[in-house]
Structure formats: C-alpha cells, structure tokens
Amino acid sequence: MGKHSESPLPSRLKIARKTAGLSQEKLGIMAGLDESTASPRMNQYEKGVHAPDFRMVKTLSKILKVPTAYFYCEEDELAKIILTFKSKG
C-alpha cells in the first residue's frame, strides 16, 4: 500500500471509482460537486493533494457501494475483507 505514513484513501478511492466504471468528473458530479470543479477535485483526492472530509467520504462510499472503512483500512487483505461486508444501505 505504499508508505505506512500515507493515507490509503487516495489509492482506494481510485480503485473503487474505476471498479464502478466512473470518470473522476462523473463521480464528483454524483457526489454533489459543481461540474467545473468535479474532475479536478476528485483528481486531487486520488493524488492525495487534498483529503475529502468525512461527510464527502460517506457520500463517495454510498455512490461507489463500498463500506466507508474500506477507504481508511491500512492493510490490503483486511480491505478486501471489508469489501465483502454487506452494509444495510
């Protein structure tokens, strides 16, 4: 997962977005961002330049159909297990 001091969120967000078949722009718009800033903002989140607040992470989690914990889990194997968790919606 890269350096231990770095957040796993950027790479996990990118993986979940690509798995869902969404562009950065489409995901940003679905998450409520303005069309003109949706793609750049998602790009910054995926590159780790900026981090989304928890409310945004919850929104992205819902759109991408992954548990919120998936974005924060440091261990890749545990992240895979978290993906199998079925939330109650």
PyMOL Python script that loads the backbone (N, CA, C, O; Angstrom):
from pymol import cmd

cmd.read_pdbstr("""\
ATOM      1  N   MET A   1       0.824  -1.192   0.000  1.00  0.00           N
ATOM      2  CA  MET A   1       0.000   0.000   0.000  1.00  0.00           C
ATOM      3  C   MET A   1       0.859   1.243   0.000  1.00  0.00           C
ATOM      4  O   MET A   1       0.336   2.334   0.226  1.00  0.00           O
ATOM      5  N   GLY A   2       2.132   1.133  -0.239  1.00  0.00           N
ATOM      6  CA  GLY A   2       2.980   2.319  -0.256  1.00  0.00           C
ATOM      7  C   GLY A   2       3.539   2.597   1.123  1.00  0.00           C
ATOM      8  O   GLY A   2       3.657   1.689   1.946  1.00  0.00           O
ATOM      9  N   LYS A   3       3.885   3.850   1.379  1.00  0.00           N
ATOM     10  CA  LYS A   3       4.461   4.242   2.658  1.00  0.00           C
ATOM     11  C   LYS A   3       3.412   4.144   3.759  1.00  0.00           C
ATOM     12  O   LYS A   3       2.248   4.489   3.556  1.00  0.00           O
ATOM     13  N   HIS A   4       3.834   3.674   4.917  1.00  0.00           N
ATOM     14  CA  HIS A   4       2.916   3.465   6.027  1.00  0.00           C
ATOM     15  C   HIS A   4       2.337   4.767   6.557  1.00  0.00           C
ATOM     16  O   HIS A   4       1.240   4.764   7.115  1.00  0.00           O
ATOM     17  N   SER A   5       3.045   5.881   6.397  1.00  0.00           N
ATOM     18  CA  SER A   5       2.555   7.148   6.929  1.00  0.00           C
ATOM     19  C   SER A   5       1.513   7.788   6.016  1.00  0.00           C
ATOM     20  O   SER A   5       0.824   8.723   6.424  1.00  0.00           O
ATOM     21  N   GLU A   6       1.394   7.301   4.807  1.00  0.00           N
ATOM     22  CA  GLU A   6       0.441   7.873   3.870  1.00  0.00           C
ATOM     23  C   GLU A   6      -0.931   7.232   4.039  1.00  0.00           C
ATOM     24  O   GLU A   6      -1.052   6.056   4.383  1.00  0.00           O
ATOM     25  N   SER A   7      -1.940   8.023   3.794  1.00  0.00           N
ATOM     26  CA  SER A   7      -3.308   7.531   3.879  1.00  0.00           C
ATOM     27  C   SER A   7      -3.583   6.561   2.737  1.00  0.00           C
ATOM     28  O   SER A   7      -3.137   6.785   1.612  1.00  0.00           O
ATOM     29  N   PRO A   8      -4.307   5.498   3.014  1.00  0.00           N
ATOM     30  CA  PRO A   8      -4.678   4.577   1.940  1.00  0.00           C
ATOM     31  C   PRO A   8      -5.829   5.122   1.084  1.00  0.00           C
ATOM     32  O   PRO A   8      -6.135   4.565   0.030  1.00  0.00           O
ATOM     33  N   LEU A   9      -6.465   6.209   1.538  1.00  0.00           N
ATOM     34  CA  LEU A   9      -7.654   6.720   0.867  1.00  0.00           C
ATOM     35  C   LEU A   9      -7.442   7.053  -0.611  1.00  0.00           C
ATOM     36  O   LEU A   9      -8.270   6.642  -1.424  1.00  0.00           O
ATOM     37  N   PRO A  10      -6.396   7.765  -1.011  1.00  0.00           N
ATOM     38  CA  PRO A  10      -6.266   8.109  -2.431  1.00  0.00           C
ATOM     39  C   PRO A  10      -6.289   6.908  -3.380  1.00  0.00           C
ATOM     40  O   PRO A  10      -7.021   6.908  -4.370  1.00  0.00           O
ATOM     41  N   SER A  11      -5.498   5.902  -3.081  1.00  0.00           N
ATOM     42  CA  SER A  11      -5.457   4.753  -3.989  1.00  0.00           C
ATOM     43  C   SER A  11      -6.734   3.930  -3.910  1.00  0.00           C
ATOM     44  O   SER A  11      -7.190   3.400  -4.923  1.00  0.00           O
ATOM     45  N   ARG A  12      -7.316   3.816  -2.722  1.00  0.00           N
ATOM     46  CA  ARG A  12      -8.559   3.061  -2.585  1.00  0.00           C
ATOM     47  C   ARG A  12      -9.708   3.763  -3.315  1.00  0.00           C
ATOM     48  O   ARG A  12     -10.565   3.110  -3.910  1.00  0.00           O
ATOM     49  N   LEU A  13      -9.716   5.087  -3.263  1.00  0.00           N
ATOM     50  CA  LEU A  13     -10.742   5.847  -3.975  1.00  0.00           C
ATOM     51  C   LEU A  13     -10.631   5.612  -5.476  1.00  0.00           C
ATOM     52  O   LEU A  13     -11.636   5.406  -6.157  1.00  0.00           O
ATOM     53  N   LYS A  14      -9.421   5.645  -5.978  1.00  0.00           N
ATOM     54  CA  LYS A  14      -9.200   5.431  -7.411  1.00  0.00           C
ATOM     55  C   LYS A  14      -9.637   4.031  -7.827  1.00  0.00           C
ATOM     56  O   LYS A  14     -10.300   3.863  -8.850  1.00  0.00           O
ATOM     57  N   ILE A  15      -9.269   3.032  -7.040  1.00  0.00           N
ATOM     58  CA  ILE A  15      -9.642   1.646  -7.342  1.00  0.00           C
ATOM     59  C   ILE A  15     -11.163   1.497  -7.346  1.00  0.00           C
ATOM     60  O   ILE A  15     -11.730   0.908  -8.265  1.00  0.00           O
ATOM     61  N   ALA A  16     -11.819   2.032  -6.316  1.00  0.00           N
ATOM     62  CA  ALA A  16     -13.276   1.906  -6.216  1.00  0.00           C
ATOM     63  C   ALA A  16     -13.969   2.639  -7.366  1.00  0.00           C
ATOM     64  O   ALA A  16     -14.958   2.150  -7.914  1.00  0.00           O
ATOM     65  N   ARG A  17     -13.451   3.802  -7.724  1.00  0.00           N
ATOM     66  CA  ARG A  17     -14.042   4.570  -8.828  1.00  0.00           C
ATOM     67  C   ARG A  17     -13.923   3.817 -10.136  1.00  0.00           C
ATOM     68  O   ARG A  17     -14.890   3.715 -10.890  1.00  0.00           O
ATOM     69  N   LYS A  18     -12.731   3.285 -10.410  1.00  0.00           N
ATOM     70  CA  LYS A  18     -12.526   2.548 -11.655  1.00  0.00           C
ATOM     71  C   LYS A  18     -13.359   1.264 -11.681  1.00  0.00           C
ATOM     72  O   LYS A  18     -13.901   0.896 -12.723  1.00  0.00           O
ATOM     73  N   THR A  19     -13.459   0.591 -10.546  1.00  0.00           N
ATOM     74  CA  THR A  19     -14.274  -0.614 -10.451  1.00  0.00           C
ATOM     75  C   THR A  19     -15.732  -0.301 -10.765  1.00  0.00           C
ATOM     76  O   THR A  19     -16.433  -1.105 -11.379  1.00  0.00           O
ATOM     77  N   ALA A  20     -16.182   0.882 -10.334  1.00  0.00           N
ATOM     78  CA  ALA A  20     -17.563   1.302 -10.590  1.00  0.00           C
ATOM     79  C   ALA A  20     -17.749   1.815 -12.022  1.00  0.00           C
ATOM     80  O   ALA A  20     -18.875   2.072 -12.449  1.00  0.00           O
ATOM     81  N   GLY A  21     -16.648   1.962 -12.761  1.00  0.00           N
ATOM     82  CA  GLY A  21     -16.736   2.415 -14.144  1.00  0.00           C
ATOM     83  C   GLY A  21     -17.075   3.888 -14.291  1.00  0.00           C
ATOM     84  O   GLY A  21     -17.701   4.292 -15.271  1.00  0.00           O
ATOM     85  N   LEU A  22     -16.660   4.695 -13.313  1.00  0.00           N
ATOM     86  CA  LEU A  22     -16.957   6.124 -13.346  1.00  0.00           C
ATOM     87  C   LEU A  22     -15.715   6.950 -13.623  1.00  0.00           C
ATOM     88  O   LEU A  22     -14.616   6.595 -13.197  1.00  0.00           O
ATOM     89  N   SER A  23     -15.892   8.050 -14.335  1.00  0.00           N
ATOM     90  CA  SER A  23     -14.806   9.007 -14.512  1.00  0.00           C
ATOM     91  C   SER A  23     -14.713   9.846 -13.242  1.00  0.00           C
ATOM     92  O   SER A  23     -15.639   9.856 -12.431  1.00  0.00           O
ATOM     93  N   GLN A  24     -13.609  10.541 -13.073  1.00  0.00           N
ATOM     94  CA  GLN A  24     -13.471  11.437 -11.926  1.00  0.00           C
ATOM     95  C   GLN A  24     -14.565  12.502 -11.973  1.00  0.00           C
ATOM     96  O   GLN A  24     -15.164  12.833 -10.949  1.00  0.00           O
ATOM     97  N   GLU A  25     -14.817  13.027 -13.147  1.00  0.00           N
ATOM     98  CA  GLU A  25     -15.826  14.065 -13.299  1.00  0.00           C
ATOM     99  C   GLU A  25     -17.215  13.548 -12.912  1.00  0.00           C
ATOM    100  O   GLU A  25     -17.933  14.204 -12.157  1.00  0.00           O
ATOM    101  N   LYS A  26     -17.592  12.383 -13.424  1.00  0.00           N
ATOM    102  CA  LYS A  26     -18.904  11.813 -13.142  1.00  0.00           C
ATOM    103  C   LYS A  26     -19.075  11.549 -11.650  1.00  0.00           C
ATOM    104  O   LYS A  26     -20.122  11.859 -11.081  1.00  0.00           O
ATOM    105  N   LEU A  27     -18.059  10.980 -11.016  1.00  0.00           N
ATOM    106  CA  LEU A  27     -18.126  10.705  -9.590  1.00  0.00           C
ATOM    107  C   LEU A  27     -18.287  12.007  -8.805  1.00  0.00           C
ATOM    108  O   LEU A  27     -19.108  12.087  -7.891  1.00  0.00           O
ATOM    109  N   GLY A  28     -17.520  13.003  -9.156  1.00  0.00           N
ATOM    110  CA  GLY A  28     -17.602  14.291  -8.468  1.00  0.00           C
ATOM    111  C   GLY A  28     -18.976  14.913  -8.590  1.00  0.00           C
ATOM    112  O   GLY A  28     -19.518  15.430  -7.613  1.00  0.00           O
ATOM    113  N   ILE A  29     -19.538  14.866  -9.776  1.00  0.00           N
ATOM    114  CA  ILE A  29     -20.879  15.422 -10.004  1.00  0.00           C
ATOM    115  C   ILE A  29     -21.911  14.635  -9.198  1.00  0.00           C
ATOM    116  O   ILE A  29     -22.789  15.223  -8.567  1.00  0.00           O
ATOM    117  N   MET A  30     -21.807  13.314  -9.219  1.00  0.00           N
ATOM    118  CA  MET A  30     -22.735  12.482  -8.447  1.00  0.00           C
ATOM    119  C   MET A  30     -22.625  12.769  -6.945  1.00  0.00           C
ATOM    120  O   MET A  30     -23.592  12.611  -6.201  1.00  0.00           O
ATOM    121  N   ALA A  31     -21.427  13.195  -6.512  1.00  0.00           N
ATOM    122  CA  ALA A  31     -21.194  13.489  -5.094  1.00  0.00           C
ATOM    123  C   ALA A  31     -21.621  14.910  -4.727  1.00  0.00           C
ATOM    124  O   ALA A  31     -21.494  15.327  -3.576  1.00  0.00           O
ATOM    125  N   GLY A  32     -22.130  15.649  -5.721  1.00  0.00           N
ATOM    126  CA  GLY A  32     -22.648  16.982  -5.435  1.00  0.00           C
ATOM    127  C   GLY A  32     -21.714  18.135  -5.707  1.00  0.00           C
ATOM    128  O   GLY A  32     -22.006  19.275  -5.346  1.00  0.00           O
ATOM    129  N   LEU A  33     -20.583  17.846  -6.345  1.00  0.00           N
ATOM    130  CA  LEU A  33     -19.657  18.927  -6.674  1.00  0.00           C
ATOM    131  C   LEU A  33     -20.092  19.618  -7.963  1.00  0.00           C
ATOM    132  O   LEU A  33     -20.749  19.015  -8.812  1.00  0.00           O
ATOM    133  N   ASP A  34     -19.725  20.865  -8.094  1.00  0.00           N
ATOM    134  CA  ASP A  34     -20.021  21.635  -9.294  1.00  0.00           C
ATOM    135  C   ASP A  34     -19.308  21.000 -10.488  1.00  0.00           C
ATOM    136  O   ASP A  34     -18.187  20.507 -10.360  1.00  0.00           O
ATOM    137  N   GLU A  35     -19.959  21.015 -11.638  1.00  0.00           N
ATOM    138  CA  GLU A  35     -19.387  20.393 -12.839  1.00  0.00           C
ATOM    139  C   GLU A  35     -17.998  20.925 -13.172  1.00  0.00           C
ATOM    140  O   GLU A  35     -17.148  20.174 -13.651  1.00  0.00           O
ATOM    141  N   SER A  36     -17.756  22.209 -12.925  1.00  0.00           N
ATOM    142  CA  SER A  36     -16.470  22.808 -13.284  1.00  0.00           C
ATOM    143  C   SER A  36     -15.332  22.388 -12.351  1.00  0.00           C
ATOM    144  O   SER A  36     -14.161  22.495 -12.713  1.00  0.00           O
ATOM    145  N   THR A  37     -15.672  21.916 -11.161  1.00  0.00           N
ATOM    146  CA  THR A  37     -14.624  21.528 -10.212  1.00  0.00           C
ATOM    147  C   THR A  37     -14.622  20.030  -9.892  1.00  0.00           C
ATOM    148  O   THR A  37     -13.731  19.550  -9.191  1.00  0.00           O
ATOM    149  N   ALA A  38     -15.608  19.294 -10.397  1.00  0.00           N
ATOM    150  CA  ALA A  38     -15.747  17.879 -10.043  1.00  0.00           C
ATOM    151  C   ALA A  38     -14.508  17.059 -10.386  1.00  0.00           C
ATOM    152  O   ALA A  38     -13.973  16.367  -9.520  1.00  0.00           O
ATOM    153  N   SER A  39     -14.049  17.125 -11.621  1.00  0.00           N
ATOM    154  CA  SER A  39     -12.902  16.322 -12.037  1.00  0.00           C
ATOM    155  C   SER A  39     -11.620  16.739 -11.317  1.00  0.00           C
ATOM    156  O   SER A  39     -10.912  15.876 -10.798  1.00  0.00           O
ATOM    157  N   PRO A  40     -11.295  18.052 -11.268  1.00  0.00           N
ATOM    158  CA  PRO A  40     -10.072  18.434 -10.556  1.00  0.00           C
ATOM    159  C   PRO A  40     -10.087  18.040  -9.080  1.00  0.00           C
ATOM    160  O   PRO A  40      -9.058  17.629  -8.543  1.00  0.00           O
ATOM    161  N   ARG A  41     -11.230  18.160  -8.422  1.00  0.00           N
ATOM    162  CA  ARG A  41     -11.316  17.816  -7.004  1.00  0.00           C
ATOM    163  C   ARG A  41     -11.089  16.330  -6.798  1.00  0.00           C
ATOM    164  O   ARG A  41     -10.332  15.938  -5.910  1.00  0.00           O
ATOM    165  N   MET A  42     -11.737  15.492  -7.607  1.00  0.00           N
ATOM    166  CA  MET A  42     -11.542  14.047  -7.488  1.00  0.00           C
ATOM    167  C   MET A  42     -10.084  13.681  -7.771  1.00  0.00           C
ATOM    168  O   MET A  42      -9.517  12.808  -7.115  1.00  0.00           O
ATOM    169  N   ASN A  43      -9.493  14.348  -8.741  1.00  0.00           N
ATOM    170  CA  ASN A  43      -8.092  14.105  -9.065  1.00  0.00           C
ATOM    171  C   ASN A  43      -7.204  14.433  -7.864  1.00  0.00           C
ATOM    172  O   ASN A  43      -6.274  13.689  -7.553  1.00  0.00           O
ATOM    173  N   GLN A  44      -7.494  15.539  -7.197  1.00  0.00           N
ATOM    174  CA  GLN A  44      -6.707  15.917  -6.013  1.00  0.00           C
ATOM    175  C   GLN A  44      -6.892  14.909  -4.886  1.00  0.00           C
ATOM    176  O   GLN A  44      -5.943  14.603  -4.164  1.00  0.00           O
ATOM    177  N   TYR A  45      -8.105  14.393  -4.731  1.00  0.00           N
ATOM    178  CA  TYR A  45      -8.336  13.364  -3.713  1.00  0.00           C
ATOM    179  C   TYR A  45      -7.551  12.099  -4.041  1.00  0.00           C
ATOM    180  O   TYR A  45      -6.942  11.494  -3.158  1.00  0.00           O
ATOM    181  N   GLU A  46      -7.566  11.701  -5.308  1.00  0.00           N
ATOM    182  CA  GLU A  46      -6.879  10.467  -5.708  1.00  0.00           C
ATOM    183  C   GLU A  46      -5.358  10.606  -5.671  1.00  0.00           C
ATOM    184  O   GLU A  46      -4.652   9.610  -5.514  1.00  0.00           O
ATOM    185  N   LYS A  47      -4.856  11.807  -5.813  1.00  0.00           N
ATOM    186  CA  LYS A  47      -3.406  12.031  -5.742  1.00  0.00           C
ATOM    187  C   LYS A  47      -2.934  12.331  -4.320  1.00  0.00           C
ATOM    188  O   LYS A  47      -1.733  12.413  -4.064  1.00  0.00           O
ATOM    189  N   GLY A  48      -3.880  12.495  -3.398  1.00  0.00           N
ATOM    190  CA  GLY A  48      -3.524  12.777  -2.014  1.00  0.00           C
ATOM    191  C   GLY A  48      -3.133  14.218  -1.769  1.00  0.00           C
ATOM    192  O   GLY A  48      -2.577  14.538  -0.718  1.00  0.00           O
ATOM    193  N   VAL A  49      -3.417  15.100  -2.728  1.00  0.00           N
ATOM    194  CA  VAL A  49      -3.114  16.526  -2.570  1.00  0.00           C
ATOM    195  C   VAL A  49      -4.043  17.131  -1.518  1.00  0.00           C
ATOM    196  O   VAL A  49      -3.612  17.909  -0.667  1.00  0.00           O
ATOM    197  N   HIS A  50      -5.300  16.769  -1.588  1.00  0.00           N
ATOM    198  CA  HIS A  50      -6.311  17.173  -0.612  1.00  0.00           C
ATOM    199  C   HIS A  50      -7.060  15.924  -0.174  1.00  0.00           C
ATOM    200  O   HIS A  50      -7.148  14.946  -0.915  1.00  0.00           O
ATOM    201  N   ALA A  51      -7.595  15.971   1.034  1.00  0.00           N
ATOM    202  CA  ALA A  51      -8.376  14.844   1.545  1.00  0.00           C
ATOM    203  C   ALA A  51      -9.827  15.278   1.712  1.00  0.00           C
ATOM    204  O   ALA A  51     -10.100  16.367   2.216  1.00  0.00           O
ATOM    205  N   PRO A  52     -10.744  14.435   1.294  1.00  0.00           N
ATOM    206  CA  PRO A  52     -12.151  14.768   1.484  1.00  0.00           C
ATOM    207  C   PRO A  52     -12.510  14.711   2.970  1.00  0.00           C
ATOM    208  O   PRO A  52     -11.936  13.926   3.725  1.00  0.00           O
ATOM    209  N   ASP A  53     -13.469  15.552   3.382  1.00  0.00           N
ATOM    210  CA  ASP A  53     -13.925  15.454   4.767  1.00  0.00           C
ATOM    211  C   ASP A  53     -14.763  14.180   4.908  1.00  0.00           C
ATOM    212  O   ASP A  53     -15.111  13.538   3.917  1.00  0.00           O
ATOM    213  N   PHE A  54     -15.077  13.830   6.147  1.00  0.00           N
ATOM    214  CA  PHE A  54     -15.752  12.555   6.386  1.00  0.00           C
ATOM    215  C   PHE A  54     -17.125  12.507   5.719  1.00  0.00           C
ATOM    216  O   PHE A  54     -17.540  11.452   5.240  1.00  0.00           O
ATOM    217  N   ARG A  55     -17.828  13.622   5.682  1.00  0.00           N
ATOM    218  CA  ARG A  55     -19.133  13.651   5.029  1.00  0.00           C
ATOM    219  C   ARG A  55     -18.993  13.300   3.549  1.00  0.00           C
ATOM    220  O   ARG A  55     -19.810  12.552   3.010  1.00  0.00           O
ATOM    221  N   MET A  56     -17.969  13.831   2.892  1.00  0.00           N
ATOM    222  CA  MET A  56     -17.736  13.518   1.481  1.00  0.00           C
ATOM    223  C   MET A  56     -17.353  12.049   1.314  1.00  0.00           C
ATOM    224  O   MET A  56     -17.792  11.399   0.365  1.00  0.00           O
ATOM    225  N   VAL A  57     -16.545  11.525   2.223  1.00  0.00           N
ATOM    226  CA  VAL A  57     -16.165  10.109   2.143  1.00  0.00           C
ATOM    227  C   VAL A  57     -17.412   9.231   2.265  1.00  0.00           C
ATOM    228  O   VAL A  57     -17.544   8.239   1.548  1.00  0.00           O
ATOM    229  N   LYS A  58     -18.320   9.590   3.163  1.00  0.00           N
ATOM    230  CA  LYS A  58     -19.566   8.830   3.300  1.00  0.00           C
ATOM    231  C   LYS A  58     -20.385   8.891   2.010  1.00  0.00           C
ATOM    232  O   LYS A  58     -20.980   7.893   1.603  1.00  0.00           O
ATOM    233  N   THR A  59     -20.417  10.050   1.377  1.00  0.00           N
ATOM    234  CA  THR A  59     -21.141  10.200   0.113  1.00  0.00           C
ATOM    235  C   THR A  59     -20.503   9.349  -0.974  1.00  0.00           C
ATOM    236  O   THR A  59     -21.199   8.643  -1.703  1.00  0.00           O
ATOM    237  N   LEU A  60     -19.181   9.414  -1.085  1.00  0.00           N
ATOM    238  CA  LEU A  60     -18.463   8.619  -2.085  1.00  0.00           C
ATOM    239  C   LEU A  60     -18.661   7.127  -1.823  1.00  0.00           C
ATOM    240  O   LEU A  60     -18.831   6.343  -2.756  1.00  0.00           O
ATOM    241  N   SER A  61     -18.637   6.749  -0.560  1.00  0.00           N
ATOM    242  CA  SER A  61     -18.842   5.359  -0.176  1.00  0.00           C
ATOM    243  C   SER A  61     -20.192   4.850  -0.667  1.00  0.00           C
ATOM    244  O   SER A  61     -20.299   3.745  -1.199  1.00  0.00           O
ATOM    245  N   LYS A  62     -21.208   5.665  -0.481  1.00  0.00           N
ATOM    246  CA  LYS A  62     -22.555   5.279  -0.900  1.00  0.00           C
ATOM    247  C   LYS A  62     -22.636   5.141  -2.424  1.00  0.00           C
ATOM    248  O   LYS A  62     -23.203   4.175  -2.935  1.00  0.00           O
ATOM    249  N   ILE A  63     -22.070   6.104  -3.138  1.00  0.00           N
ATOM    250  CA  ILE A  63     -22.097   6.088  -4.604  1.00  0.00           C
ATOM    251  C   ILE A  63     -21.335   4.877  -5.141  1.00  0.00           C
ATOM    252  O   ILE A  63     -21.797   4.195  -6.057  1.00  0.00           O
ATOM    253  N   LEU A  64     -20.163   4.619  -4.558  1.00  0.00           N
ATOM    254  CA  LEU A  64     -19.293   3.550  -5.047  1.00  0.00           C
ATOM    255  C   LEU A  64     -19.651   2.178  -4.467  1.00  0.00           C
ATOM    256  O   LEU A  64     -19.065   1.161  -4.839  1.00  0.00           O
ATOM    257  N   LYS A  65     -20.617   2.170  -3.556  1.00  0.00           N
ATOM    258  CA  LYS A  65     -21.101   0.926  -2.947  1.00  0.00           C
ATOM    259  C   LYS A  65     -19.993   0.137  -2.253  1.00  0.00           C
ATOM    260  O   LYS A  65     -19.866  -1.077  -2.411  1.00  0.00           O
ATOM    261  N   VAL A  66     -19.199   0.872  -1.480  1.00  0.00           N
ATOM    262  CA  VAL A  66     -18.165   0.255  -0.645  1.00  0.00           C
ATOM    263  C   VAL A  66     -18.314   0.791   0.777  1.00  0.00           C
ATOM    264  O   VAL A  66     -18.701   1.946   0.952  1.00  0.00           O
ATOM    265  N   PRO A  67     -18.019  -0.012   1.793  1.00  0.00           N
ATOM    266  CA  PRO A  67     -18.085   0.485   3.167  1.00  0.00           C
ATOM    267  C   PRO A  67     -17.085   1.628   3.377  1.00  0.00           C
ATOM    268  O   PRO A  67     -15.992   1.614   2.811  1.00  0.00           O
ATOM    269  N   THR A  68     -17.455   2.586   4.170  1.00  0.00           N
ATOM    270  CA  THR A  68     -16.578   3.732   4.454  1.00  0.00           C
ATOM    271  C   THR A  68     -15.220   3.274   4.982  1.00  0.00           C
ATOM    272  O   THR A  68     -14.191   3.857   4.639  1.00  0.00           O
ATOM    273  N   ALA A  69     -15.214   2.234   5.812  1.00  0.00           N
ATOM    274  CA  ALA A  69     -13.973   1.732   6.407  1.00  0.00           C
ATOM    275  C   ALA A  69     -12.954   1.301   5.354  1.00  0.00           C
ATOM    276  O   ALA A  69     -11.750   1.334   5.608  1.00  0.00           O
ATOM    277  N   TYR A  70     -13.424   0.901   4.184  1.00  0.00           N
ATOM    278  CA  TYR A  70     -12.530   0.466   3.108  1.00  0.00           C
ATOM    279  C   TYR A  70     -11.504   1.542   2.761  1.00  0.00           C
ATOM    280  O   TYR A  70     -10.348   1.232   2.473  1.00  0.00           O
ATOM    281  N   PHE A  71     -11.923   2.790   2.789  1.00  0.00           N
ATOM    282  CA  PHE A  71     -11.032   3.882   2.409  1.00  0.00           C
ATOM    283  C   PHE A  71      -9.928   4.144   3.425  1.00  0.00           C
ATOM    284  O   PHE A  71      -8.899   4.727   3.085  1.00  0.00           O
ATOM    285  N   TYR A  72     -10.131   3.718   4.670  1.00  0.00           N
ATOM    286  CA  TYR A  72      -9.181   4.020   5.736  1.00  0.00           C
ATOM    287  C   TYR A  72      -8.352   2.831   6.207  1.00  0.00           C
ATOM    288  O   TYR A  72      -7.382   3.014   6.943  1.00  0.00           O
ATOM    289  N   CYS A  73      -8.705   1.647   5.807  1.00  0.00           N
ATOM    290  CA  CYS A  73      -8.008   0.447   6.254  1.00  0.00           C
ATOM    291  C   CYS A  73      -6.590   0.394   5.684  1.00  0.00           C
ATOM    292  O   CYS A  73      -6.405   0.480   4.470  1.00  0.00           O
ATOM    293  N   GLU A  74      -5.604   0.256   6.543  1.00  0.00           N
ATOM    294  CA  GLU A  74      -4.214   0.237   6.094  1.00  0.00           C
ATOM    295  C   GLU A  74      -3.818  -1.073   5.418  1.00  0.00           C
ATOM    296  O   GLU A  74      -3.033  -1.072   4.470  1.00  0.00           O
ATOM    297  N   GLU A  75      -4.355  -2.183   5.900  1.00  0.00           N
ATOM    298  CA  GLU A  75      -3.942  -3.484   5.393  1.00  0.00           C
ATOM    299  C   GLU A  75      -4.772  -3.877   4.175  1.00  0.00           C
ATOM    300  O   GLU A  75      -6.002  -3.864   4.219  1.00  0.00           O
ATOM    301  N   ASP A  76      -4.098  -4.222   3.104  1.00  0.00           N
ATOM    302  CA  ASP A  76      -4.784  -4.586   1.861  1.00  0.00           C
ATOM    303  C   ASP A  76      -5.681  -5.805   2.025  1.00  0.00           C
ATOM    304  O   ASP A  76      -6.796  -5.825   1.505  1.00  0.00           O
ATOM    305  N   GLU A  77      -5.213  -6.816   2.737  1.00  0.00           N
ATOM    306  CA  GLU A  77      -6.023  -8.026   2.923  1.00  0.00           C
ATOM    307  C   GLU A  77      -7.295  -7.718   3.706  1.00  0.00           C
ATOM    308  O   GLU A  77      -8.369  -8.219   3.372  1.00  0.00           O
ATOM    309  N   LEU A  78      -7.176  -6.902   4.737  1.00  0.00           N
ATOM    310  CA  LEU A  78      -8.351  -6.515   5.513  1.00  0.00           C
ATOM    311  C   LEU A  78      -9.289  -5.658   4.665  1.00  0.00           C
ATOM    312  O   LEU A  78     -10.509  -5.765   4.791  1.00  0.00           O
ATOM    313  N   ALA A  79      -8.737  -4.821   3.815  1.00  0.00           N
ATOM    314  CA  ALA A  79      -9.569  -4.001   2.918  1.00  0.00           C
ATOM    315  C   ALA A  79     -10.412  -4.891   2.005  1.00  0.00           C
ATOM    316  O   ALA A  79     -11.573  -4.587   1.727  1.00  0.00           O
ATOM    317  N   LYS A  80      -9.820  -5.988   1.543  1.00  0.00           N
ATOM    318  CA  LYS A  80     -10.571  -6.934   0.701  1.00  0.00           C
ATOM    319  C   LYS A  80     -11.717  -7.564   1.490  1.00  0.00           C
ATOM    320  O   LYS A  80     -12.816  -7.751   0.968  1.00  0.00           O
ATOM    321  N   ILE A  81     -11.446  -7.885   2.744  1.00  0.00           N
ATOM    322  CA  ILE A  81     -12.492  -8.456   3.592  1.00  0.00           C
ATOM    323  C   ILE A  81     -13.598  -7.430   3.817  1.00  0.00           C
ATOM    324  O   ILE A  81     -14.782  -7.768   3.778  1.00  0.00           O
ATOM    325  N   ILE A  82     -13.216  -6.195   4.048  1.00  0.00           N
ATOM    326  CA  ILE A  82     -14.198  -5.125   4.257  1.00  0.00           C
ATOM    327  C   ILE A  82     -15.101  -4.975   3.041  1.00  0.00           C
ATOM    328  O   ILE A  82     -16.293  -4.701   3.183  1.00  0.00           O
ATOM    329  N   LEU A  83     -14.544  -5.152   1.849  1.00  0.00           N
ATOM    330  CA  LEU A  83     -15.355  -5.048   0.633  1.00  0.00           C
ATOM    331  C   LEU A  83     -16.444  -6.104   0.571  1.00  0.00           C
ATOM    332  O   LEU A  83     -17.469  -5.908  -0.082  1.00  0.00           O
ATOM    333  N   THR A  84     -16.227  -7.216   1.245  1.00  0.00           N
ATOM    334  CA  THR A  84     -17.240  -8.276   1.216  1.00  0.00           C
ATOM    335  C   THR A  84     -18.360  -8.013   2.222  1.00  0.00           C
ATOM    336  O   THR A  84     -19.403  -8.665   2.188  1.00  0.00           O
ATOM    337  N   PHE A  85     -18.132  -7.057   3.110  1.00  0.00           N
ATOM    338  CA  PHE A  85     -19.135  -6.712   4.097  1.00  0.00           C
ATOM    339  C   PHE A  85     -20.336  -6.064   3.407  1.00  0.00           C
ATOM    340  O   PHE A  85     -20.183  -5.129   2.622  1.00  0.00           O
ATOM    341  N   LYS A  86     -21.494  -6.556   3.701  1.00  0.00           N
ATOM    342  CA  LYS A  86     -22.711  -6.008   3.100  1.00  0.00           C
ATOM    343  C   LYS A  86     -23.372  -5.070   4.091  1.00  0.00           C
ATOM    344  O   LYS A  86     -23.905  -5.507   5.111  1.00  0.00           O
ATOM    345  N   SER A  87     -23.337  -3.777   3.791  1.00  0.00           N
ATOM    346  CA  SER A  87     -23.992  -2.817   4.684  1.00  0.00           C
ATOM    347  C   SER A  87     -25.504  -2.886   4.475  1.00  0.00           C
ATOM    348  O   SER A  87     -25.996  -3.389   3.464  1.00  0.00           O
ATOM    349  N   LYS A  88     -26.188  -2.385   5.426  1.00  0.00           N
ATOM    350  CA  LYS A  88     -27.654  -2.421   5.371  1.00  0.00           C
ATOM    351  C   LYS A  88     -28.232  -1.284   4.547  1.00  0.00           C
ATOM    352  O   LYS A  88     -29.448  -1.099   4.496  1.00  0.00           O
ATOM    353  N   GLY A  89     -27.348  -0.514   3.894  1.00  0.00           N
ATOM    354  CA  GLY A  89     -27.807   0.501   2.967  1.00  0.00           C
ATOM    355  C   GLY A  89     -28.090   1.788   3.582  1.00  0.00           C
ATOM    356  O   GLY A  89     -28.487   2.728   2.893  1.00  0.00           O
TER     357      GLY A  89
END
""", "prot")
cmd.dss("prot")
cmd.show_as("cartoon", "prot")
cmd.util.cbc("prot")
cmd.orient("prot")
